[in-house]
Amino acid sequence: IFFIYLRYTSPVYESKIILQIAPENGTNKILNIDNKYYENQENIAKSVELLKSKIFLKRVLSELPLNITYFAEGTFRANEHYNVSAYSVKVIVKEKSVAGTKINIQFDDKYNGEITYSANNRIRSFKFKSDKCLSTAEMDVTISITNYEDIKKQQSIIKENKFYFVINDMDNLTDDYFPRLSVHILNESARTIEITFKDHNAQKTTDIVLAIANSFIDYDIERKNESAKKILPFLDEQLSIVYERLRNVETSMYSF
């Protein structure tokens, strides 16, 4: 039983990354407010909630090559070919029902092949040419064969591997990936947050945690720039008020 389990169960990989959150004390310095503990707690809590949100995760996944997932189906399990697929697919979806559907693909030679999938309770098959757009009722798809030798090798082995790909809907993909994401405070004093992601593909876990970290850094820069833009008008307004007060004081002193 253990042999079967280890042989045919896909391994789960985990990648993690640590972020240090810088305190947002620009406004406090300007207003001469000193409440570092409260500020520290608030900043970390807001950052954790943002990183754990589905909206932020969806933004991250949209920036990665995850709109199409490639697989090779073996005898007992399917292996995902993340960033190592011997062919690539570009698609414009016309009918959303095709998203999440297994689209089988067979290669006849380095220029031609056939796709087969189920739509509206019917099996549909279409011949395609590499790099040429194929238009169906459900989608416009262009398939490019990049490494036919690898495809030929896998299609000719004794236990034939069948290729297929899935067009992902980002909302459904986010719902699927969300439980695999973990975000928690590692050290409050050091203001560090640990981000962890699990998946059956090791490279994908690495890419996702790096993308989350980079997206958060970009978002943090945008937020701080926006804060700076709000502070500058505030300072200009205060300068006008202070100038007016000084002028009034000067007039009063002169009158006195």
C-alpha positions as CSV (number, residue, x, y, z in Angstrom):
1,I,0.0,0.0,0.0
2,F,2.8,2.4,0.9
3,F,4.6,1.6,-2.4
4,I,1.5,2.4,-4.4
5,Y,0.9,5.6,-2.4
6,L,4.5,6.8,-2.9
7,R,4.6,5.8,-6.5
8,Y,1.4,7.3,-7.7
9,T,0.7,10.2,-5.4
10,S,1.9,13.6,-6.6
11,P,4.4,15.2,-4.2
12,V,3.5,18.5,-2.6
13,Y,6.1,21.2,-2.6
14,E,6.3,24.3,-0.4
15,S,8.0,27.6,-1.0
16,K,8.3,30.4,1.6
17,I,9.5,34.0,1.6
18,I,10.0,36.5,4.4
19,L,9.1,40.2,4.1
20,Q,10.0,43.0,6.5
21,I,7.4,45.7,6.7
22,A,8.9,49.2,7.1
23,P,6.9,51.5,9.5
24,E,4.8,54.2,7.9
25,N,5.9,57.2,10.0
26,G,6.1,60.0,7.5
27,T,2.9,61.7,8.6
28,N,3.7,61.2,12.2
29,K,7.0,62.9,11.9
30,I,5.4,65.8,10.2
31,L,2.7,66.1,12.8
32,N,5.1,65.3,15.6
33,I,3.1,62.3,16.8
34,D,5.0,59.6,18.7
35,N,3.1,56.3,18.9
36,K,5.4,53.7,17.5
37,Y,3.9,50.6,19.1
38,Y,0.4,51.3,17.8
39,E,1.7,52.3,14.4
40,N,3.8,49.1,14.2
41,Q,0.9,46.8,15.1
42,E,-1.5,48.6,12.6
43,N,1.0,48.4,9.7
44,I,1.7,44.7,10.1
45,A,-2.0,43.8,10.6
46,K,-3.0,45.8,7.4
47,S,-0.1,44.1,5.4
48,V,-1.1,40.6,6.5
49,E,-4.8,41.2,5.7
50,L,-3.8,42.5,2.2
51,L,-1.5,39.6,1.5
52,K,-4.2,37.1,2.6
53,S,-7.0,38.7,0.5
54,K,-8.3,36.9,-2.6
55,I,-8.3,40.2,-4.6
56,F,-4.6,40.6,-4.1
57,L,-3.9,36.9,-4.9
58,K,-6.0,37.2,-8.1
59,R,-3.9,40.3,-9.1
60,V,-0.7,38.2,-8.6
61,L,-1.9,35.2,-10.5
62,S,-3.0,37.4,-13.4
63,E,0.7,38.5,-13.8
64,L,2.0,34.9,-14.1
65,P,1.7,32.5,-17.1
66,L,-1.3,30.7,-15.6
67,N,-4.1,31.4,-18.0
68,I,-3.2,28.0,-19.7
69,T,-2.2,24.9,-17.7
70,Y,-0.4,22.2,-19.6
71,F,-0.5,18.5,-18.7
72,A,0.9,15.1,-19.9
73,E,-1.5,12.3,-18.8
74,G,0.3,9.1,-17.9
75,T,-1.0,5.7,-17.0
76,F,-2.0,6.6,-13.4
77,R,-1.6,10.4,-12.9
78,A,-1.2,13.6,-14.9
79,N,1.9,15.7,-14.6
80,E,1.7,19.5,-15.0
81,H,4.2,21.0,-17.5
82,Y,4.6,24.4,-15.9
83,N,7.0,26.5,-18.0
84,V,8.4,23.4,-19.7
85,S,5.7,22.6,-22.2
86,A,6.9,21.6,-25.7
87,Y,4.1,23.7,-27.2
88,S,2.3,26.9,-26.3
89,V,-1.3,28.1,-26.6
90,K,-2.8,31.5,-27.1
91,V,-6.5,31.7,-26.8
92,I,-9.4,34.1,-26.9
93,V,-12.4,32.6,-25.1
94,K,-15.8,33.2,-26.8
95,E,-17.9,31.0,-24.5
96,K,-17.0,30.7,-20.8
97,S,-18.1,27.1,-20.6
98,V,-14.9,26.0,-22.3
99,A,-12.9,27.3,-19.3
100,G,-11.8,24.5,-17.0
101,T,-12.5,21.9,-19.8
102,K,-9.8,19.3,-20.6
103,I,-8.7,19.9,-24.2
104,N,-6.8,16.9,-25.5
105,I,-4.2,17.5,-28.2
106,Q,-2.6,15.0,-30.6
107,F,0.4,16.0,-32.7
108,D,0.6,14.4,-36.2
109,D,4.0,16.0,-37.1
110,K,5.9,19.2,-36.3
111,Y,3.3,21.3,-38.2
112,N,-0.1,19.7,-37.7
113,G,-2.2,18.2,-35.0
114,E,-5.8,17.8,-33.6
115,I,-7.6,19.0,-30.6
116,T,-10.6,17.3,-29.0
117,Y,-12.8,18.5,-26.2
118,S,-16.4,18.4,-24.9
119,A,-18.8,21.3,-25.4
120,N,-22.5,21.4,-24.8
121,N,-22.6,17.6,-24.3
122,R,-20.9,17.0,-27.7
123,I,-17.4,15.8,-28.5
124,R,-15.8,18.3,-30.9
125,S,-12.6,17.7,-32.9
126,F,-10.6,20.2,-35.0
127,K,-7.4,19.9,-37.0
128,F,-4.9,22.7,-36.5
129,K,-1.7,24.0,-38.0
130,S,1.2,25.3,-35.9
131,D,1.1,29.1,-35.5
132,K,-2.2,29.4,-37.4
133,C,-5.3,30.6,-35.6
134,L,-8.1,28.1,-35.3
135,S,-11.6,29.6,-34.8
136,T,-14.3,27.5,-33.2
137,A,-17.7,28.4,-31.7
138,E,-16.1,28.4,-28.2
139,M,-12.7,30.0,-28.8
140,D,-10.0,31.4,-31.1
141,V,-6.9,29.3,-30.4
142,T,-3.3,29.4,-31.8
143,I,-1.1,26.5,-31.0
144,S,2.7,26.8,-31.5
145,I,4.9,23.7,-31.5
146,T,8.2,24.7,-30.0
147,N,9.9,21.3,-29.4
148,Y,8.5,18.5,-31.6
149,E,11.3,16.1,-30.7
150,D,10.2,16.1,-27.1
151,I,6.6,15.6,-28.1
152,K,7.5,12.7,-30.4
153,K,9.5,11.0,-27.7
154,Q,6.6,11.1,-25.2
155,Q,4.0,10.1,-27.8
156,S,6.1,7.0,-28.9
157,I,6.9,5.5,-25.5
158,I,5.3,2.2,-24.4
159,K,2.9,3.8,-21.9
160,E,1.9,6.7,-24.1
161,N,1.5,10.1,-22.5
162,K,-1.4,12.1,-23.8
163,F,-1.1,15.8,-23.9
164,Y,-3.9,18.1,-22.9
165,F,-4.3,21.7,-21.7
166,V,-6.9,23.6,-19.6
167,I,-8.0,27.2,-20.1
168,N,-8.2,28.7,-16.7
169,D,-10.8,31.1,-15.4
170,M,-8.9,33.5,-13.0
171,D,-11.8,33.6,-10.4
172,N,-11.9,29.8,-10.2
173,L,-8.1,29.5,-10.2
174,T,-7.9,32.0,-7.3
175,D,-10.5,30.0,-5.4
176,D,-8.5,26.8,-6.0
177,Y,-5.1,28.4,-5.0
178,F,-6.3,30.4,-2.0
179,P,-6.4,27.5,0.5
180,R,-2.7,26.7,-0.4
181,L,-1.6,30.2,0.6
182,S,-0.5,30.9,4.2
183,V,0.4,34.4,5.6
184,H,1.4,35.0,9.2
185,I,3.4,37.3,11.4
186,L,6.9,35.8,12.0
187,N,8.2,38.3,14.4
188,E,6.3,41.4,15.6
189,S,9.4,43.2,16.9
190,A,11.3,42.7,13.7
191,R,8.1,43.5,11.6
192,T,8.5,40.3,9.5
193,I,5.8,38.4,7.7
194,E,6.2,34.8,6.3
195,I,4.4,33.9,3.1
196,T,4.0,30.2,2.2
197,F,2.5,28.5,-0.8
198,K,2.0,24.8,-1.6
199,D,1.6,23.1,-5.0
200,H,2.4,19.9,-6.8
201,N,4.9,21.8,-9.0
202,A,8.0,23.1,-7.2
203,Q,8.8,25.9,-9.7
204,K,5.3,27.2,-9.6
205,T,5.4,27.6,-5.8
206,T,8.6,29.6,-6.1
207,D,7.2,31.8,-8.8
208,I,4.0,32.5,-6.9
209,V,5.7,33.5,-3.6
210,L,8.2,35.7,-5.4
211,A,5.3,37.3,-7.4
212,I,3.4,37.9,-4.2
213,A,6.4,39.6,-2.6
214,N,7.2,41.7,-5.7
215,S,3.5,42.8,-6.1
216,F,3.4,43.8,-2.4
217,I,6.5,45.8,-2.8
218,D,5.1,47.6,-5.9
219,Y,1.8,48.2,-4.1
220,D,3.6,49.5,-1.0
221,I,5.6,52.0,-3.2
222,E,2.4,53.1,-4.9
223,R,0.7,53.6,-1.6
224,K,3.6,55.6,-0.2
225,N,3.8,57.8,-3.3
226,E,0.1,58.4,-2.9
227,S,0.6,59.3,0.7
228,A,3.4,61.7,-0.2
229,K,1.1,63.4,-2.7
230,K,-1.5,64.0,0.0
231,I,1.1,65.3,2.5
232,L,2.4,68.0,0.1
233,P,-0.9,69.8,-0.4
234,F,-1.4,69.6,3.4
235,L,1.9,71.3,4.0
236,D,1.1,74.0,1.4
237,E,-2.2,74.6,3.2
238,Q,-0.5,74.8,6.6
239,L,2.1,77.3,5.2
240,S,-0.7,79.6,4.1
241,I,-2.5,79.3,7.4
242,V,0.8,80.0,9.4
243,Y,1.7,82.9,7.1
244,E,-1.8,84.4,7.7
245,R,-1.5,84.0,11.5
246,L,2.0,85.6,11.5
247,R,0.7,88.5,9.6
248,N,-2.2,89.0,12.0
249,V,0.2,88.8,14.9
250,E,2.5,91.3,13.3
251,T,-0.4,93.7,12.7
252,S,-1.5,93.3,16.3
253,M,2.0,93.9,17.6
254,Y,2.3,97.0,15.4
255,S,-1.0,98.3,16.6
256,F,0.0,97.7,20.2
